[in-house]
C-alpha cells in the first residue's frame, strides 16, 4: 500500500510544477482551475478574429483585387480555423481524459502491478513510475503551452520583430498577425505535443490508448452522421441533383431502403423533378420506405400491393 503514498506524492509534485509555471510566467492561477472547454471557447473566439485579420492583412498588400477579396477570404479562413480549433480542443480533452484515467488505474492497481516485481526479470516498479509520471506530465505541458501562447500574444507589436519572408511581408504592421499565427499553430499542435512528451517519458499507450483511439473514432463517425443523413434524405433539397443521392458514404443497406427507399429510386425522383423544372412544370418527390408510407399512406399501400402482385406473378412464371 506504500504505492498509494508514492502516487499521492507524484500528484502533489505535479501541482507544484503547475504553480511554478504560473509563477515564472506571471499567469493567472485561475487558469489551472478552468476546464479545457472554457479555455477553448476563449481561444476559439480569439482564433477566429486572428485568422480573419491575418488574411485581410495578407491580401491587402496585393492591391485592389486583394482589398476586394480580403473581407470574404478572411471570414472563410476564420471559419476553417475556428472549426480546426474546435476539433483540436475536443482531441485535447480526449488526451487529457486518457491520461487522467490511466493515472487512476495505475494508482488503484499499483499493489497488483508492483507485486509482479517479485517475478525474476520483471521491473514492474520502474515501468509503473515511468507510466505514472508520463501521464501526469501531460497537464503541466498543456499549461506551459497555454501560458507561452499568452506571452507570445501579449508581445505582439505593430513594428519591429522578426517576420520571415514569403509569409506576411516585411513591416507594415505585421507583427501582431505573425504572433497570432504562431499562437494558433501551438494550440493546434498541443495534442501531438502531449503524445511526444509521453513518448519521451517512455509511456506505453496500452489498453487505455486503444480505448481512447476507439472513442475518437466513434466521435468522428458521429460527426459524419448528420451529413450522411442529409445526403441520404428522400426529400428535394435546393440545388440537389441525382448524383447527390450517391454521395452517402458506405454501401447501401437494407435498413436505409426500409426507412427511405432505395438510392436509385430517390435519384430517379429528383431527376424527374429536375426535368419537369426545365419545362416550367412541377413534380412532387415521391418519398419511399417507411417515411414515404407515413407521409402518404394511400400511395404507400398501393405501391405495396403492386409490389406484391409483381412478386406473385414472378413466382407463377
C-alpha positions in Angstrom: 0.0 0.0 0.0 3.0 2.3 0.1 2.5 2.7 -3.6 -0.6 4.9 -2.8 1.7 7.3 -0.9 4.1 7.4 -3.8 1.2 8.2 -6.2 0.0 11.0 -3.9 3.5 12.4 -3.7 3.8 12.5 -7.5 0.4 14.2 -7.9 1.5 16.8 -5.4 4.7 17.3 -7.3 2.6 17.8 -10.5 0.7 20.6 -8.8 3.9 22.1 -7.6 5.2 22.2 -11.2 1.9 23.8 -12.3 2.1 26.6 -9.8 5.8 27.0 -10.5 5.0 27.6 -14.2 2.3 30.1 -13.2 4.8 32.0 -11.0 7.5 32.0 -13.7 5.3 33.4 -16.4 3.1 35.6 -14.2 -0.1 33.8 -15.4 -3.3 33.8 -13.6 -3.8 31.0 -11.0 -7.4 30.6 -12.2 -6.1 29.1 -15.4 -5.4 25.9 -13.5 -9.0 25.6 -12.2 -10.7 26.2 -15.5 -11.8 23.3 -17.8 -10.4 22.9 -21.2 -13.7 23.7 -23.0 -13.9 27.1 -21.2 -10.4 27.9 -22.2 -11.0 26.5 -25.7 -14.0 28.8 -26.1 -11.8 31.8 -25.3 -9.2 30.8 -27.8 -11.8 29.8 -30.4 -13.1 33.4 -30.5 -9.6 34.8 -30.5 -8.5 32.3 -33.2 -11.5 33.4 -35.4 -10.6 37.1 -35.1 -6.9 36.5 -35.6 -7.3 34.4 -38.7 -9.7 36.9 -40.2 -7.4 39.9 -39.5 -4.3 38.0 -40.7 -5.8 37.1 -44.1 -7.0 40.7 -44.5 -3.5 41.9 -43.9 -2.0 39.5 -46.3 -4.5 40.2 -49.2 -4.5 44.0 -48.6 -0.9 44.0 -49.8 -1.8 42.7 -53.3 -3.6 45.8 -54.5 -7.2 46.4 -55.5 -8.1 42.8 -56.0 -6.7 41.9 -52.6 -8.8 44.5 -51.0 -11.9 43.1 -52.6 -11.1 39.5 -51.6 -9.8 40.3 -48.2 -13.1 40.5 -46.4 -14.7 37.4 -48.0 -11.5 35.3 -47.7 -10.8 36.5 -44.2 -14.2 35.2 -43.0 -13.8 31.9 -44.8 -10.4 31.2 -43.4 -11.5 32.3 -40.0 -14.4 29.7 -40.0 -12.0 27.0 -41.1 -9.5 27.9 -38.3 -12.3 28.0 -35.8 -13.5 24.6 -36.8 -10.0 23.2 -36.6 -9.6 24.7 -33.1 -12.9 23.2 -32.0 -11.8 19.7 -33.0 -8.4 20.4 -31.6 -9.9 21.2 -28.2 -12.0 18.0 -28.3 -9.0 16.0 -29.2 -7.0 17.6 -26.4 -9.8 16.8 -24.0 -9.6 13.1 -25.1 -5.9 13.1 -24.5 -6.2 14.6 -21.0 -9.1 12.3 -20.1 -7.0 9.3 -21.3 -4.1 10.5 -19.0 -6.4 11.0 -16.1 -8.0 7.5 -16.4 -4.6 6.0 -16.8 -3.4 7.7 -13.6 -6.4 6.5 -11.6 -5.9 2.9 -12.8 -2.2 2.9 -12.2 -2.7 4.0 -8.6 -5.7 1.8 -7.9 -4.0 -1.3 -9.2 -0.5 -0.4 -8.1 -0.2 -3.1 -5.4 -1.0 -5.8 -8.0 1.3 -4.2 -10.6 4.2 -3.9 -8.2 3.6 -7.4 -6.9 4.7 -8.6 -10.3 8.1 -7.3 -9.5 8.6 -10.4 -7.4 8.9 -12.4 -10.6 12.5 -12.7 -11.7 13.4 -10.4 -14.6 10.4 -8.1 -14.2 11.0 -4.4 -13.5 7.4 -3.6 -12.8 8.2 -0.7 -10.4 10.3 1.2 -12.9 7.7 0.8 -15.6 4.9 1.8 -13.2 6.8 5.0 -12.2 7.5 5.9 -15.8 3.9 5.5 -16.9 2.6 7.4 -13.9 5.0 10.3 -14.3 4.5 10.3 -18.1 0.7 10.6 -17.7 1.0 13.3 -15.0 3.3 15.4 -17.2 0.5 15.9 -19.7 -1.1 18.6 -17.5 2.0 20.8 -16.9 2.7 20.5 -20.7 -0.7 21.9 -21.5 -0.4 24.7 -19.0 3.1 25.6 -20.3 1.7 25.8 -23.9 -1.2 28.0 -22.8 1.0 30.5 -20.9 3.5 30.5 -23.8 0.7 31.4 -26.2 -0.4 34.2 -23.9 3.2 35.5 -23.7 3.6 35.4 -27.5 0.3 37.1 -28.0 1.0 39.9 -25.5 4.4 40.6 -27.0 2.8 41.3 -30.4 3.8 44.7 -31.9 3.0 46.7 -35.0 6.6 47.4 -35.7 9.9 45.6 -35.4 10.5 41.9 -34.7 11.4 39.0 -36.9 8.9 38.4 -39.8 10.2 35.7 -42.2 10.0 36.2 -45.9 7.1 34.9 -48.0 4.6 34.7 -45.1 3.3 38.2 -44.5 5.9 40.5 -45.9 8.2 42.9 -44.1 7.0 45.8 -42.0 3.5 47.4 -42.5 2.3 46.3 -39.0 2.5 42.6 -39.5 3.9 41.7 -36.0 0.5 41.0 -34.4 -0.6 38.8 -37.3 2.7 36.8 -37.1 2.5 36.2 -33.4 -1.2 35.3 -33.8 -0.3 32.6 -36.3 2.4 31.2 -34.1 0.0 31.0 -31.2 -2.7 29.3 -33.2 -0.1 26.8 -34.5 1.0 25.9 -31.0 -2.6 25.4 -29.8 -3.5 23.2 -32.7 -0.3 21.1 -32.1 -0.9 20.6 -28.4 -2.4 17.1 -28.6 0.6 15.9 -30.6 3.0 17.7 -28.2 1.4 15.7 -25.3 1.9 12.5 -27.2 5.5 13.3 -27.8 6.1 14.2 -24.2 4.6 10.9 -23.1 6.8 9.0 -25.6 9.9 10.8 -24.3 9.0 9.6 -20.8 8.6 6.0 -22.1 4.9 5.8 -21.6 3.2 2.9 -23.4 -0.4 3.5 -24.5 -1.5 0.0 -23.7 -5.2 -0.7 -23.3 -6.1 2.9 -22.5 -4.6 4.2 -25.7 -6.6 1.7 -27.7 -9.8 2.6 -25.9 -9.2 6.3 -26.4 -8.5 5.7 -30.1 -11.7 3.8 -30.4 -13.7 6.6 -28.7 -12.2 9.2 -31.0 -13.1 7.0 -34.0 -16.7 6.8 -32.7 -16.8 10.6 -32.4 -15.6 11.1 -35.9 -18.3 8.7 -37.1 -20.9 10.7 -35.1 -19.6 13.9 -36.8 -20.2 12.3 -40.2 -23.7 11.1 -39.3 -25.6 14.4 -39.9 -24.0 14.9 -43.3 -24.9 11.3 -44.3 -28.5 11.8 -43.1 -28.8 15.0 -45.2 -27.3 13.3 -48.3 -29.5 10.2 -47.9 -32.7 12.0 -47.2 -35.7 11.4 -49.5 -36.8 15.0 -49.9 -35.8 17.5 -52.5 -33.1 20.0 -51.3 -32.2 23.2 -53.0 -29.7 22.5 -55.8 -29.9 18.8 -55.3 -29.1 16.6 -58.3 -29.4 12.8 -58.8 -25.7 12.4 -58.2 -26.0 13.9 -54.7 -28.0 10.8 -53.6 -25.0 8.6 -54.2 -22.6 10.7 -52.1 -23.7 8.8 -49.0 -20.7 7.1 -47.5 -20.7 3.3 -47.3 -22.7 0.7 -49.1 -26.5 0.9 -49.4 -28.1 -1.1 -46.5 -31.4 -2.8 -46.1 -32.2 -0.5 -43.2 -31.7 2.5 -45.4 -34.1 1.0 -48.1 -36.7 0.2 -45.5 -36.5 3.7 -44.0 -36.4 6.0 -47.0 -36.3 3.7 -50.1 -33.5 2.8 -52.4 -31.0 5.3 -53.6 -31.7 4.6 -57.2 -35.4 5.4 -56.7 -34.6 8.6 -54.8 -32.2 9.6 -57.6 -34.9 8.9 -60.2 -37.4 11.1 -58.3 -35.0 14.0 -58.1 -34.2 13.6 -61.8 -37.9 13.7 -62.7 -38.2 16.9 -60.7 -35.2 18.5 -62.4 -36.6 17.5 -65.8 -40.0 18.9 -65.0 -38.5 22.2 -64.0 -36.9 22.6 -67.4 -40.4 22.8 -68.9 -41.8 25.0 -66.1 -43.7 22.1 -64.6 -43.6 20.6 -61.2 -43.0 17.1 -60.0 -43.6 16.2 -56.3 -41.0 14.0 -54.8 -42.5 10.6 -54.0 -40.9 9.6 -50.8 -40.1 5.9 -50.3 -39.8 3.4 -47.5 -41.5 3.9 -44.1 -41.2 7.7 -44.3 -43.0 7.7 -47.7 -45.8 5.4 -46.3 -46.2 7.7 -43.3 -46.4 10.8 -45.4 -48.8 9.3 -48.0 -50.4 6.1 -46.7 -52.7 5.6 -49.7 -49.8 5.7 -52.1 -47.7 3.5 -49.9 -50.4 0.9 -49.7 -50.9 1.0 -53.4 -47.2 0.6 -54.1 -47.0 -2.3 -51.6 -49.9 -4.0 -53.4 -48.2 -3.5 -56.8 -45.0 -4.9 -55.4 -46.9 -7.9 -54.0 -48.6 -8.5 -57.4 -45.3 -8.4 -59.2 -43.8 -10.9 -56.8 -46.8 -13.3 -57.2 -46.6 -13.0 -61.0 -42.9 -13.8 -61.0 -43.5 -16.8 -58.8 -46.1 -18.2 -61.1 -43.9 -17.8 -64.1 
